[in-house]
């Protein structure tokens, strides 16, 4: 059973049809939308500030979502995929975004809709990612405009597939 823990008197809240892996951890001021999934060894820690997640967000194995005490909260839109072992910290992510495996998104970053953050990319504090972009590298920079084919083939496909995958475990 997943570890669901209150912190400072605040319990996490979950939408409908949410899947939490047995060793996932969700703590404190977390509000999660419908059809979200939190996978093995993932941690969503709303202990020092709030975390808000839209619908159909998947937080893959080993990923960590956190924020900064009295400074930055984390807001994730709809259809957001957080790749394996990614770190998402004190930032805003709009709808239809893929944050690649092992990437790091730091405080006060703002990722507009319909983007890919490549695997291993590091978005330094205060980076703004423009809509329909692919960012890669350390530090991450725009490497190209996101094509409709890549958007449908990666961003939308992954968000939709994780709803299906979670059904296998329910």
C-alpha positions in Angstrom: 0.0 0.0 0.0 1.3 3.5 -0.9 2.5 5.7 1.9 -0.1 8.5 2.2 0.8 10.8 5.1 -0.5 14.1 6.5 1.9 16.9 7.4 1.1 20.0 9.5 -2.5 18.8 9.7 -3.0 18.6 5.9 -4.0 15.3 4.2 -3.3 14.7 0.5 -6.5 14.8 -1.7 -7.1 12.5 -4.7 -9.4 12.7 -7.7 -11.2 9.8 -9.2 -9.5 6.7 -10.7 -6.0 7.5 -9.3 -3.4 4.8 -9.1 -0.7 4.8 -6.4 2.0 2.1 -6.6 2.6 0.2 -3.4 5.8 2.0 -2.5 4.9 5.5 -3.8 4.8 8.3 -1.2 2.4 11.2 -1.1 2.8 13.6 1.8 0.9 16.7 3.0 -0.6 19.5 0.9 -1.1 17.6 -2.4 -4.2 17.9 -4.5 -4.3 15.4 -7.4 -6.8 15.4 -10.3 -8.5 12.5 -11.9 -6.8 9.6 -13.7 -3.4 10.4 -12.2 -0.8 7.7 -11.5 2.2 7.7 -9.1 4.6 4.9 -9.8 7.1 2.8 -7.9 9.4 4.7 -5.6 8.0 8.1 -6.7 7.7 10.8 -4.0 5.3 13.7 -4.0 6.2 15.8 -1.0 3.9 18.7 -0.1 5.3 19.2 3.3 6.8 22.7 3.0 4.4 24.2 0.4 1.6 23.0 -1.9 1.6 20.8 -4.9 -1.3 20.9 -7.3 -1.7 18.4 -10.1 -4.3 18.4 -12.9 -5.9 15.5 -14.5 -4.1 12.6 -16.2 -0.7 13.4 -14.7 1.8 10.5 -14.4 4.7 10.6 -12.0 7.0 7.7 -13.1 9.3 5.5 -11.1 11.7 7.2 -8.8 10.6 10.8 -9.7 10.4 13.4 -7.0 8.1 16.4 -6.8 8.8 18.9 -4.1 8.7 22.7 -3.4 10.5 25.3 -1.3 9.3 26.4 2.2 7.4 29.7 2.0 8.8 30.5 -1.5 7.7 28.2 -4.3 4.8 25.8 -4.7 4.6 23.3 -7.6 1.7 23.3 -10.1 1.3 20.7 -12.8 -1.4 21.1 -15.5 -3.3 18.3 -17.3 -1.7 15.5 -19.3 1.7 16.0 -17.8 4.2 13.1 -17.8 7.1 13.2 -15.3 9.7 10.7 -16.5 11.6 8.2 -14.4 13.9 9.7 -11.8 13.1 13.3 -12.8 13.2 16.0 -10.1 10.5 18.7 -10.4 10.9 21.4 -7.7 8.9 24.6 -7.0 7.8 25.3 -10.6 4.8 25.7 -12.8 4.1 23.3 -15.7 1.2 24.0 -18.0 -0.8 21.3 -19.9 0.5 18.6 -22.3 4.1 18.5 -21.2 6.6 15.6 -21.1 9.5 16.0 -18.6 12.0 13.5 -19.7 13.8 10.8 -17.6 16.4 12.1 -15.2 15.7 15.7 -16.0 15.8 18.5 -13.3 13.3 21.4 -13.2 14.3 24.0 -10.6 12.5 26.6 -8.6 10.5 29.3 -10.4 10.7 27.6 -13.8 7.7 28.1 -15.9 7.0 25.5 -18.7 4.3 26.6 -21.1 1.9 24.1 -22.8 2.8 21.5 -25.4 6.5 21.1 -24.6 9.1 18.4 -24.2 12.0 18.7 -21.7 14.5 16.1 -22.9 15.9 13.3 -20.8 18.7 14.5 -18.6 18.0 18.2 -19.2 18.5 20.7 -16.4 16.3 23.8 -16.3 18.0 26.3 -14.1 16.1 28.4 -11.7 13.8 31.0 -13.3 13.9 29.5 -16.8 10.8 30.1 -18.9 10.1 27.4 -21.6 8.0 28.8 -24.5 5.0 26.7 -25.8 5.7 24.2 -28.6 9.4 23.8 -27.7 11.9 21.1 -27.1 14.5 22.0 -24.5 17.6 19.9 -23.9 21.1 20.1 -22.3 22.8 21.4 -19.2 21.7 24.0 -18.8 18.7 23.4 -20.9 18.1 25.5 -24.0 15.6 25.4 -26.8 16.8 23.0 -29.4 13.8 23.0 -31.7 10.1 23.7 -32.2 7.9 20.8 -31.3 6.3 19.3 -34.4 2.6 18.1 -34.3 3.9 14.6 -35.1 6.3 14.5 -32.1 3.6 16.1 -29.9 1.0 13.4 -30.8 3.6 10.6 -30.9 5.3 11.4 -27.6 3.5 13.9 -25.3 -0.1 12.7 -25.9 0.8 9.0 -26.3 2.7 8.8 -23.1 0.0 10.6 -21.0 -2.7 8.4 -22.4 -0.7 5.2 -22.1 0.0 5.7 -18.4 -3.8 5.7 -17.8 -3.9 2.3 -19.5 -0.8 1.0 -17.7 -2.3 1.9 -14.3 -5.4 -0.1 -15.2 -3.2 -3.2 -15.3 -2.4 -2.8 -11.6 -5.9 -1.9 -10.3 
